[in-house]
Amino acid sequence: MDKREFIKLAGLAGAAAISNPTGLLAASPATLSAAKGTGPKAPFELPPLPYATNALEPNIDKMTMEIHHDKHHGAYVKNLNDAVNGTAFASLTLEEILNKVTEKDKAIRNNAGGHYNHSLFWTLLSAQKTTPSEKLKSAINSAFGSWDAFQQKFNDAAKTVFGSGWAWLIVTPDKKLTVINTPNQDNPLMHQIVQTKGIPVLGLDVWEHAYYLKYQNRRPDYISAFWNVVNWNEVEKQYDMAMK
């Protein structure tokens, strides 16, 4: 697939999306992580990126960020609002929707997951170099044996997603760190669907639209580049909130 075909497909997928997110309210990272039912309710809005679309280059290119955010994420927001309109889900927060959605609620499941996952994902990336704190490294080393073992486990989770999905570092209900992956737009807050439940503190989108323009079929190269732009300050905030 060349760039022209990719852009055409992305445009079709997001034809109804919000194309200019500037000025819309961003979802608070606190409401995204805590899953306490205190977040915003429908109609949901597309949060602006917390950095310029070219800020993550050369690791993630400008065109990918524009299409990924404006078209794909925008479409999830629009389609989620359409799906919950007139249903009992319309009175729930995004986190409550994720907790309650079942496999029967296909449109809500896919689009609520897509909105949550991407809203969190943008905050977990940074144009500025960050490093994990000693506290976070200690927690990860304790859970996985070493930092290298953690990264290998996360990389493997991302590489082995068949087709589209996400890799996650999560805090489980018993306050332990573990790594999982989920298909499509599922996430560990979907208590009625996923096997391993928890609160995500780090996530990586491995749908092809997240990397194909730059990396084509080289998903491992994209995963490697991801580590260069992780916002470890935000990861630690998410971890601290999940541990409360």
Sequence and secondary structure as in RCSB ss.txt:
>XXXX:A:sequence
MDKREFIKLAGLAGAAAISNPTGLLAASPATLSAAKGTGPKAPFELPPLPYATNALEPNIDKMTMEIHHDKHHGA
YVKNLNDAVNGTAFASLTLEEILNKVTEKDKAIRNNAGGHYNHSLFWTLLSAQKTTPSEKLKSAINSAFGSWDAF
QQKFNDAAKTVFGSGWAWLIVTPDKKLTVINTPNQDNPLMHQIVQTKGIPVLGLDVWEHAYYLKYQNRRPDYISA
FWNVVNWNEVEKQYDMAMK
>XXXX:A:secstr
  HHHHHHHHHHHTTTS S  TTS    HHHHHH SS S BSS      SS TTTTTTTS HHHHHIIIIIIIHH
HHHHHHHHHTTSGGGGSBHHHHHHH  TT HHHHHHHHHHHHHHHHHHTB SS     HHHHHHHHHHHSSHHHH
HHHHHHHHHT  SSEEEEEEE TTS EEEEEEETT  TT TTT SS  EEEEEEE SGGGTHHHHTT HHHHHHH
HTTSB HHHHHHHHHHHT 
